[in-house]
Amino acid sequence: MHELYRSHVNKSQVSLMTSFGFGRELVDHAEGSWIHTRDGRRILDFTGGVGVLNHGHNHPRILAARRRFQEQRRMEVHKTYFSP
């Protein structure tokens, strides 16, 4: 995972990730504030990613809204494209 992150996301953060041990876990799924690994562990996600801090991963109401949005074939663009 570190090589993929280095090549495609942000190579300067790989040393930070390895220092704290991030990237060794294989994630199975995420729900609420928790990331669940394939070996059965739970990791509290305190990173504050897009919406996760306020709503958690895979909130049912957000997933339902996203499904409706997709079914209407609406274009989804992140707000940063419209903000200076």
C-alpha positions, 0 to 999 in steps of 0.5 A: 500500500505504501508504494501505491500511496507514494506513486499515486497520492502523496509521496511525502506522507509515506514516511509519516504513515510508516512512522505511525504504523499506518498502511499495514492493516487490510481494511474490510469495511468502515462503519460509524467512527470505526474502521474494521480490518480483515483480521477482526480488529477495530480502529477508531478513525480520528482523522476527520476525513470528508464528512467522517468526523461529523457523520461517520463512515457509511451513514445510512441516510447519507448512503440513501441520498447518494443512491437517489442522486446517482439514480437521477444521473446527476453529475457529482463534483466536489465543492472545491471545484466551485470555490476559489 
